[in-house]
Amino acid sequence: MKAAIFTLDTGLYKAKQESAAANALKRMLMQVGFDVKAAGVLPEDRKVLTAVLKRLTDTDSVDLVLTTGAVGIQKRDCAPDVVAEISDRLLPGIPEAVRAYNLRYTKKAILDRSNAGIRRNTLIVNLPENAKAAMDSLEYILPELVQVVEILSL
């Protein structure tokens, strides 16, 4: 199973800094057998994210793409919109479950617009930008994500 992880944060991107969330998610995925082919920071830019996701999914480079950040209500928060735009099929249960899980910790979870979808044979999932929230969310849904990846690879 192959994966890619991107944090959407223009400030980190311009400063050429690493993402704590992406690094933590990479370790979690590797523990369950994923080969993480790419992990990094991208600007909060709809065109950039669209191009990266299309390149990865249309070439079957990865089975799973996780994004962190850019899932809120500001204009620059484009991750859910890109996933909705490029997916062949949406999986609304994934972000609904993550929001419900995170409501135990903060009411701000109701402002999260995360999305999940399938493009070709690749699962794409938006997660929160905060490293702890992203890790907790991934830990909660990881068995189901593995199951989806396995089904899509049949």
N, C-alpha and C positions, 0 to 999 in steps of 0.2 A: 504494500500500500504506500502510495506516494502523496505527499502533502506540500502545501505552500502556506505561509503565514505572513500577513502584512498588517502593520499598524498604519492607520491613516492619521498623520499628524504633520501638518505643514511646518510647524516650528522645529520638531525633531528632524524632519527631512532637510530643512535648510541648514541646520546646525550639524548635519551628518552624524547624529547621535543614534545609538541603538535604542530599541524599545524593550523595556522590562517585561511588558505583557507578551510580546512576540517571543522573547527568549524563554519565558516560563511556559508558554504554550508548546514551544518546540520540545522542551524536555518532557512534557506530559505525553505528547504524541509519540516520541521516540520510545518511551517506556512501554507503550502498547504495540510496538512494531511498525510504526510509520517511518518511512525514509523521508525526511524533510528536505526537499529539493531546493526550496527558496524560503528565506525569512528576512524581512527587512521593513523599512519605513518608506511609505509613499506620501506624497502631498495629498491634502484633502481636495482632490480635483476629479471631477466626474469623468472627464475625457481620459485622464491617465489611468484611473481605476478600470474603466471600461476596456481600454486597450490591453492592459495587463491581464485581466480576467479572461478576455476573449482569446488572447494568445495562449494562455495556459490550458484553457478548456478545449479549444478547437484543435490543438495539437495532441490532446490526450496526455499532456506532460504530467499531470497530477490527478489523483482521485478525489482529493479534498482540498478546498481552499478555505482558510479561516481569515477573517479580517477583524481587527479590533479598532474601535474608535469610529468617529463620524457617523454615529447612529442616533444623534439627538435631534433637536428641533431648530438648530441654526441653519442658515442657508448653506453653509459649507458642509453640512452633514449629509453626504451624498451616498454612503455605502448601501443603505437599504434601497434607494432608488435605482442604483446601478444593478443590484441583484434582481430586482423586479423587472427591469428593462431587458436584461440579457438572458434570463432563465427560460428554459423550455417549459418547466413546471415549478411552481412554488411549493414549499413545504411549510405552511403556516404553523403547524403544530410545534415545530422546533423553537422558534422565537417566542411563541405563546408560553411554552413550558419554561423557558429561561426567565421570561418576565415574571411569571407566577412564582418561580423559585426565588428570584431576587426581591420580590415584594416582602419577603420575610425580613429583609435587612433594611430596605429603604422604600419609601413611597415614590421616590424619584424613578423607580423602575417603570412607572406608568408613562413616563416621557420617552422611553426607549423605543425606537422605531425599527429595531433589528429585523432582518429578513433572512430567509433561507430558501435556496432553490437548487434545481438541477439544470445544468447546461451540458448537453450531450451526455457523457458518462461521469461528470464531475459534480460533486456536492459542494455548494458554496454556502457558508454560514457566517453571518455577522455576529460579533461578540462585543461586549463593552470594552472601552479603552483601558479602564483601570485594571492594573495587573491582577489584583486579588479577585475582583469581580469576574474578569475574563477566565481566570483559572477555576474559580468555583463553578462558573457556568459550564465550562468545558467538562469538568469532572462530572457534573450532573448529567450531561447529555452524551458523554463519550461512548457508552455502550451502544446507543442507538445510532450514532454517527458511524461507528464501525460496521454495524449491521447494514446501513444504507450503502456504504462503500462496497461491502461484499456483494450485496444484491446487484448493484450497478455494474460490477465486474463480471457477472455471469454471462 
